[in-house]
Amino acid sequence: MEAWNDTIFALSSGAPPSGVSVIRVSGPQTTVILEALAGEIPSPRMASYRTIRTRNGFPIDTGLILFFPGPASFTGEDSAEFQIHGSRAVISALSQELAEFPDTRLALQGEFSRRAFENGKLDLVEVEGLADLIAAETEMQRRLALEQSSGGLSRLYDSWAERITRSRALIEAELDFPDEDDVPGSVSDQIWISLTELRQEIRDHLSHADMGEIVRDGFKVVIAGAPNAGKSSLMNWFAQKDVAIVTEIAGTTRDVLHVDINLNGYLVRLYDTAGLRDTADIVEQEGIRRAQVALTNADLVLFLADIGSSNPIDAADLERAPSHVIVGTKRDLYPSAASYDLQISTLTGEGLPELRDFVFSSIEQKFGGLSLAVPTRERHRDSLAKCLTALSVAIDQTEQSLEIRAESLRLSGDYLGRITGRVDVEDLLGVIFSEFCIGK
């Protein structure tokens, strides 16, 4: 049975074999473990080169050892790191030795970060930002995650919660001391003006939630069009590898194919779809249905049209895609045509850099120089929306008593607190920390 006061350990670096691996330890047995395995406790936060031995004196490995006394550690507890050679045998030997100490066990998934949260070292938004930072694959994902993990978003939410709390305090003071000179009756009028301004700030912030999700989860670009318009060839050019099968047979692509690319620091999720046409083939019909669903969910649709073909793109398909552009293909066969603003040839490469720049500019236009202090998760969006609803009830329902309006303010503050973990959020913790690897 795992206990939260156990000492925990885990491999916190990448999978072996590697040049160096890091095993992290945290909990009340840390100093006992260091004395037993390294001979003595190193100076705090200073790397010490030691021979690591079993308690029977047999050497396991040589490496660097660091000691971080609590509360000045990541978890807030006494912690240590063993930087050893990254072979499976060395890691296994040290792990087996650590497990022999009383009340010491392998860490659960995300347990180091959960202890940091429990000990007040990180709030929930910072924890989520740390998880995103570990998983970041593009420059913008790194920057967004760093903004969260360093507390930028938390400071914003805390400042809003403080304004709500201060407004509640003034209202309740007016309720409790209506005749006092230092709590004038007009104070509530000033409060509602201030809260109306706050409501607009939260609305503006919430309107940028899509941007945060795009950076974190990817900008969805769907390649659509009639069969043989060059969709799979364009997909392969963007991916720089043969992701999709290219043939002259119409209807080769029957399902939605997907590949992730890094476009100037942004994650772009690129989808190749079945050719849009009328067909009696049941399998192809299902592929076309899935393609049409993809059009609806896309951030940008590239409708490809063979420059030499007279078949127009179906107006219903255009309507399914809120943001789209029509691209003429096979430019190498029709050099004199000028029917489309964007014209490409995957054979010669003509127009492809311009198309790539167009996709990037579409992403940049959506951001428009926005701050990276934006919501990135559905739970952020949900709590902010509920905060806004409660805040609007307090502001707009002027016929209600001040007591009821003050209660709505309390609810709005609680919804903000749920984002950072300033109120009871036990039901959220398992979901959040399960995203981490074992050693974090």
TALIN-V599478 format. One record per residue. N is the residue number from 1. RES is the residue in three letters. NEAR is the number of other ideal C-beta (glycine too) atoms within 8 Angstrom. Layout:
n = (N/N)
res = (RES/RES)
near = (NEAR/NEAR)
//
This chain:
n = (1/2/3/4/5/6/7/8/9/10/11/12/13/14/15/16/17/18/19/20/21/22/23/24/25/26/27/28/29/30/31/32/33/34/35/36/37/38/39/40/41/42/43/44/45/46/47/48/49/50/51/52/53/54/55/56/57/58/59/60/61/62/63/64/65/66/67/68/69/70/71/72/73/74/75/76/77/78/79/80/81/82/83/84/85/86/87/88/89/90/91/92/93/94/95/96/97/98/99/100/101/102/103/104/105/106/107/108/109/110/111/112/113/114/115/116/117/118/119/120/121/122/123/124/125/126/127/128/129/130/131/132/133/134/135/136/137/138/139/140/141/142/143/144/145/146/147/148/149/150/151/152/153/154/155/156/157/158/159/160/161/162/163/164/165/166/167/168/169/170/171/172/173/174/175/176/177/178/179/180/181/182/183/184/185/186/187/188/189/190/191/192/193/194/195/196/197/198/199/200/201/202/203/204/205/206/207/208/209/210/211/212/213/214/215/216/217/218/219/220/221/222/223/224/225/226/227/228/229/230/231/232/233/234/235/236/237/238/239/240/241/242/243/244/245/246/247/248/249/250/251/252/253/254/255/256/257/258/259/260/261/262/263/264/265/266/267/268/269/270/271/272/273/274/275/276/277/278/279/280/281/282/283/284/285/286/287/288/289/290/291/292/293/294/295/296/297/298/299/300/301/302/303/304/305/306/307/308/309/310/311/312/313/314/315/316/317/318/319/320/321/322/323/324/325/326/327/328/329/330/331/332/333/334/335/336/337/338/339/340/341/342/343/344/345/346/347/348/349/350/351/352/353/354/355/356/357/358/359/360/361/362/363/364/365/366/367/368/369/370/371/372/373/374/375/376/377/378/379/380/381/382/383/384/385/386/387/388/389/390/391/392/393/394/395/396/397/398/399/400/401/402/403/404/405/406/407/408/409/410/411/412/413/414/415/416/417/418/419/420/421/422/423/424/425/426/427/428/429/430/431/432/433/434/435/436/437/438/439/440)
res = (MET/GLU/ALA/TRP/ASN/ASP/THR/ILE/PHE/ALA/LEU/SER/SER/GLY/ALA/PRO/PRO/SER/GLY/VAL/SER/VAL/ILE/ARG/VAL/SER/GLY/PRO/GLN/THR/THR/VAL/ILE/LEU/GLU/ALA/LEU/ALA/GLY/GLU/ILE/PRO/SER/PRO/ARG/MET/ALA/SER/TYR/ARG/THR/ILE/ARG/THR/ARG/ASN/GLY/PHE/PRO/ILE/ASP/THR/GLY/LEU/ILE/LEU/PHE/PHE/PRO/GLY/PRO/ALA/SER/PHE/THR/GLY/GLU/ASP/SER/ALA/GLU/PHE/GLN/ILE/HIS/GLY/SER/ARG/ALA/VAL/ILE/SER/ALA/LEU/SER/GLN/GLU/LEU/ALA/GLU/PHE/PRO/ASP/THR/ARG/LEU/ALA/LEU/GLN/GLY/GLU/PHE/SER/ARG/ARG/ALA/PHE/GLU/ASN/GLY/LYS/LEU/ASP/LEU/VAL/GLU/VAL/GLU/GLY/LEU/ALA/ASP/LEU/ILE/ALA/ALA/GLU/THR/GLU/MET/GLN/ARG/ARG/LEU/ALA/LEU/GLU/GLN/SER/SER/GLY/GLY/LEU/SER/ARG/LEU/TYR/ASP/SER/TRP/ALA/GLU/ARG/ILE/THR/ARG/SER/ARG/ALA/LEU/ILE/GLU/ALA/GLU/LEU/ASP/PHE/PRO/ASP/GLU/ASP/ASP/VAL/PRO/GLY/SER/VAL/SER/ASP/GLN/ILE/TRP/ILE/SER/LEU/THR/GLU/LEU/ARG/GLN/GLU/ILE/ARG/ASP/HIS/LEU/SER/HIS/ALA/ASP/MET/GLY/GLU/ILE/VAL/ARG/ASP/GLY/PHE/LYS/VAL/VAL/ILE/ALA/GLY/ALA/PRO/ASN/ALA/GLY/LYS/SER/SER/LEU/MET/ASN/TRP/PHE/ALA/GLN/LYS/ASP/VAL/ALA/ILE/VAL/THR/GLU/ILE/ALA/GLY/THR/THR/ARG/ASP/VAL/LEU/HIS/VAL/ASP/ILE/ASN/LEU/ASN/GLY/TYR/LEU/VAL/ARG/LEU/TYR/ASP/THR/ALA/GLY/LEU/ARG/ASP/THR/ALA/ASP/ILE/VAL/GLU/GLN/GLU/GLY/ILE/ARG/ARG/ALA/GLN/VAL/ALA/LEU/THR/ASN/ALA/ASP/LEU/VAL/LEU/PHE/LEU/ALA/ASP/ILE/GLY/SER/SER/ASN/PRO/ILE/ASP/ALA/ALA/ASP/LEU/GLU/ARG/ALA/PRO/SER/HIS/VAL/ILE/VAL/GLY/THR/LYS/ARG/ASP/LEU/TYR/PRO/SER/ALA/ALA/SER/TYR/ASP/LEU/GLN/ILE/SER/THR/LEU/THR/GLY/GLU/GLY/LEU/PRO/GLU/LEU/ARG/ASP/PHE/VAL/PHE/SER/SER/ILE/GLU/GLN/LYS/PHE/GLY/GLY/LEU/SER/LEU/ALA/VAL/PRO/THR/ARG/GLU/ARG/HIS/ARG/ASP/SER/LEU/ALA/LYS/CYS/LEU/THR/ALA/LEU/SER/VAL/ALA/ILE/ASP/GLN/THR/GLU/GLN/SER/LEU/GLU/ILE/ARG/ALA/GLU/SER/LEU/ARG/LEU/SER/GLY/ASP/TYR/LEU/GLY/ARG/ILE/THR/GLY/ARG/VAL/ASP/VAL/GLU/ASP/LEU/LEU/GLY/VAL/ILE/PHE/SER/GLU/PHE/CYS/ILE/GLY/LYS)
near = (2/6/6/6/6/10/14/15/14/12/11/10/9/5/3/10/5/9/4/10/14/12/15/13/14/17/13/8/11/15/9/8/14/14/10/8/11/14/5/6/7/13/6/8/6/7/8/10/7/11/7/14/12/8/8/5/5/6/7/12/11/7/12/10/16/12/15/13/7/11/7/6/12/9/12/12/13/13/14/14/13/12/11/15/9/12/8/7/6/13/14/8/10/14/12/8/11/12/10/7/11/4/11/14/10/9/13/8/9/14/12/17/14/11/14/13/15/8/11/5/9/9/11/13/15/13/15/13/15/13/14/15/11/9/8/9/7/10/6/10/14/10/9/15/15/10/12/15/11/8/9/10/13/12/8/10/12/10/8/12/12/8/11/15/9/8/12/12/8/12/14/9/9/13/9/6/7/8/3/6/4/4/10/6/6/6/10/11/7/8/11/9/8/10/15/9/8/12/12/8/9/13/9/8/11/12/6/11/13/7/11/14/11/13/13/12/7/9/12/10/14/14/14/15/13/13/8/8/12/13/15/13/9/15/15/14/9/10/10/5/5/6/9/11/7/8/5/3/5/7/13/10/14/9/7/11/12/8/10/10/9/10/12/5/7/13/15/13/12/13/13/14/17/13/14/13/9/2/8/4/7/6/7/11/10/9/15/13/8/12/14/11/8/13/14/8/6/13/9/13/13/14/14/14/16/13/14/7/8/3/7/5/12/7/6/6/13/10/6/8/14/3/8/10/10/9/13/14/16/12/15/9/8/9/6/4/11/4/5/11/4/12/13/15/14/11/6/6/7/9/10/11/7/9/12/10/8/10/13/11/8/11/13/8/7/10/8/6/3/8/4/9/7/13/13/13/10/5/8/13/11/8/12/16/9/9/13/13/8/13/16/9/10/13/10/6/10/4/3/6/5/9/7/9/13/13/8/13/16/9/9/14/13/9/13/16/11/12/13/12/12/9/7/3/9/5/5/11/10/7/7/12/14/8/8/12/7/11/11/11)
//
